[in-house]
Amino acid sequence: MQKLNFPAYSFRFKNSENKVSIFDQIRKKFILLTPEEWVRQHTIEYLIKDKNYPLSYINVEKLIKINDRNKRYDIVIFKPNGEIFLLIECKAPEVSISQTTFDQIARYNMILKAEYLMVTNGLNHYFCQMDFENEKYVFLKDLPNFMLP
């Protein structure tokens, strides 16, 4: 797999029928290793190891309904009170981050109401804080570290 713009992390892999899987510590199972999954797993490690987000607050690949259509978000971080703190959209490294990507996460966030957004393809990371009052997002250099309120 391609080297990504994250610190080096160690992962568990499994080979089965010429297919490689990577262990997802959030879902507690091996997941087929695709380029997007490679980015997702690095992002999870970044959140846990570098930003101190507890595993118990992280949720991965769950269904949400948007305009009567089933969609899946990549990663969500919850606050202790159950509200959504951070919504993350992961793309494969060969997918460039565009306005379409931000439109996608913005549509999801109309339902989820996360305070922060992250969009990454593993090579480029974009971080935003929502300004719901003015209906816009403010770009940040990085995500805040986890802290209890």
C-alpha positions in Angstrom: 0.0 0.0 0.0 1.0 3.6 -0.6 2.8 5.6 2.0 0.5 8.2 3.4 1.0 11.6 5.0 0.5 10.2 8.6 3.0 9.1 11.2 4.1 5.4 10.9 1.7 3.1 12.7 1.7 -0.7 13.1 -1.3 -2.7 11.8 -2.5 -6.3 11.9 -3.0 -7.9 8.6 -4.5 -11.2 7.4 -4.1 -13.0 4.1 -7.0 -15.1 2.8 -7.5 -16.4 -0.7 -5.0 -13.9 -2.1 -6.9 -11.0 -0.4 -5.3 -8.9 2.3 -7.4 -7.7 5.2 -6.5 -5.1 8.0 -7.8 -5.3 11.5 -10.1 -2.5 12.5 -10.0 -2.0 16.2 -13.2 0.0 16.3 -15.3 -2.6 14.4 -13.2 -5.4 16.0 -12.8 -7.4 12.8 -10.6 -7.7 9.8 -11.7 -5.6 6.8 -10.7 -6.0 3.2 -7.7 -3.7 2.6 -8.7 -1.2 -0.1 -7.0 2.1 -0.7 -9.8 3.9 1.1 -9.7 1.5 4.1 -5.9 2.1 4.3 -6.6 5.8 4.7 -9.5 5.1 7.2 -7.2 2.9 9.4 -4.5 5.5 9.4 -7.0 8.2 10.3 -8.3 6.1 13.2 -4.7 5.6 14.5 -4.1 9.3 14.2 -7.2 10.1 16.2 -6.3 7.6 19.0 -2.5 7.9 19.2 -1.9 11.6 18.2 -5.1 13.3 19.2 -6.0 11.2 22.3 -9.6 10.4 21.2 -10.9 7.4 23.2 -11.9 4.3 21.2 -15.3 4.3 22.9 -16.2 7.6 21.3 -15.2 6.5 17.7 -17.8 5.1 15.3 -17.0 3.8 11.8 -19.0 3.2 8.7 -22.6 3.5 9.9 -25.7 4.1 7.8 -27.5 7.4 7.8 -30.5 8.5 5.8 -30.2 11.6 3.6 -33.2 12.6 1.4 -34.6 9.1 1.9 -31.4 7.5 0.6 -29.0 5.3 2.6 -25.5 6.7 2.9 -22.6 5.7 5.0 -20.3 8.0 6.9 -16.6 7.0 7.3 -15.8 8.0 10.9 -17.7 9.9 13.6 -16.4 11.0 17.0 -19.0 11.5 19.7 -18.9 13.8 22.7 -19.5 12.3 26.2 -23.1 13.6 26.0 -23.7 11.7 22.7 -23.6 14.7 20.4 -21.4 14.4 17.3 -18.1 16.2 17.7 -16.3 15.3 14.5 -17.3 13.9 11.1 -14.6 12.5 8.9 -14.7 11.6 5.2 -12.0 9.4 3.9 -11.1 9.0 0.2 -8.6 6.7 -1.5 -5.2 8.4 -2.2 -5.8 8.6 -5.9 -9.0 10.6 -5.3 -8.3 14.3 -5.2 -10.2 16.4 -2.6 -12.5 18.7 -4.4 -15.5 20.9 -3.8 -17.6 17.8 -4.5 -16.0 16.1 -1.5 -16.8 19.0 0.7 -20.4 19.1 -0.6 -20.7 15.4 0.3 -19.6 15.9 3.9 -21.7 19.1 4.2 -24.8 17.1 3.1 -24.0 14.5 5.8 -23.4 17.2 8.3 -26.8 18.8 7.7 -28.2 15.6 9.4 -25.3 14.9 11.9 -24.5 18.5 13.0 -20.8 17.8 13.9 -18.8 20.7 15.3 -15.7 19.7 13.3 -15.1 18.2 9.9 -12.1 16.4 8.4 -11.6 15.3 4.8 -8.6 13.3 3.9 -7.3 11.1 1.1 -4.3 10.1 3.2 -2.0 12.6 1.4 -3.9 15.8 2.0 -5.9 16.5 5.1 -8.4 19.4 5.5 -9.9 20.4 8.9 -12.9 22.7 9.5 -14.9 24.0 12.3 -18.5 24.6 11.6 -20.1 28.0 12.0 -23.8 27.1 12.0 -24.9 30.6 12.6 -23.4 31.9 9.4 -23.8 28.6 7.5 -20.1 28.2 6.7 -17.0 26.4 7.8 -13.7 27.8 8.9 -10.6 26.0 7.9 -8.1 25.0 10.6 -4.5 23.8 10.6 -5.3 20.7 12.6 -8.0 19.1 14.7 -8.2 19.9 18.5 -6.8 17.2 20.8 -9.4 15.3 22.8 -10.3 16.9 26.1 -13.1 16.3 28.5 -15.5 19.3 28.9 
